[in-house]
Amino acid sequence: MAVDIVTFGCRLNAFEAEVIRSKAEGAGLSDTIVINSCAVTNEAVAQARQSIRKLKRERPHARIVVTGCAAQTQSGMFAEMAEVDRVVGNDDKMRGDAWRAAREAFDLGAGEKIAVSDIMAVREMAPHLIDGYASGLPRVFVQVQNGCDHRCTFCIIPYGRGNSRSVPMGAVVDQVRTLVERGHAEIVLTGVDLTSYGTDLPGAPKLGMLTRQILRHVPELKRLRISSIDSIEADADLLDAIADDARLMPHLHLSLQSGDDMILKRMKRRHLRSDAIAFCDQVRRLRPDIVFGADIIAGFPTETEEMFSRSLDLVDECGLTFLHVFPYSPRPGTPAAKMPQVAGPAIKGRAKRLRAAGEAALRKRLDAEIGATRDVLIESDGQGRTQHYLPVAIAGERVGSVVPLTIVGSDGERLTI
């Protein structure tokens, strides 16, 4: 049997899962399950542990390897699980020699499970072109950056990912060109802290320069999309590209986290509420049809009902369409875990209200699309997405194609044609 990957968490983990599969199978592993874990919340870690137990019951003879951010930050906890055969670090998982060592350890019955190196010592980032992407797959990811130099008080991810490091621009452009030649219509640039791209490279190029180089040197690319960004770091070249090139999709996901200035300060964020609103206004002037998504945390320590209401109001003030709502979860070792905590029921209630606001905002945007003709990337036999990342229920179109379709309605979750 082949190597099976079970992935939790972000898009970057989803991208890296394919690299892991290639490296592990290339090292000769078989009948192996790899848990690619997430550490962003306690719930994500608990889900990984539950999955490990369940999979071992279902496949008692399979080897189980745990990797990802939770494996990096809590390697001992996973190593203590009887179901786990190996714990591989977050940088190690991208290297073939780590998977060869895992196979040899299985063969020898080695008692030492942990193979986790010091993530903070990693200074460079190699490009990883995924050969396993099926030709014609509609949307594929290109990892251009990893790690984070910032230390938000709620976040454990820098300790799972290390400091910020970038793939050189030329290598990124080559990857994009190769993927386009293989028939992929849409490329998504992904990373942990995308807008810190290039700070470690000669000349310190920024994300905007990288974006413009891709668009300039790969003219046959149909659609380029950028995943989550920190708006306070958005540079002039990026804004120019948003304004000038229709191939850069009019959809940005923002790491906002809160709408209250005091909470933002206690989070150690680098923007204020007014900065977020001003950024959305500026980009909307440059690209009037832009759609925004955002990450918002509900119930951060010391958050009062009044403070929370400012986050709720931000949905309208920034004109947000997609919300990723995170009920605050204290992560051991972070400064926020030592702050006065909000009661669990209050956190749950606030998260529910934020999600309701997000659902209402999405329905409003879907209704506003009726009558418009949009270029829809056909993702599967039943669904496509517009350039604004809005889902469309479709039938009968060729998967991987980009088709102009007129929107005639909405079911509250997807557009209909």
Summary of the structure (lengths in Angstrom):
residues: 417
radius of gyration: 21.7
end to end distance: 41.9
largest distance: 64.7
contacts: 1425
relative contact order: 0.08
helix: 41%
strand: 21%
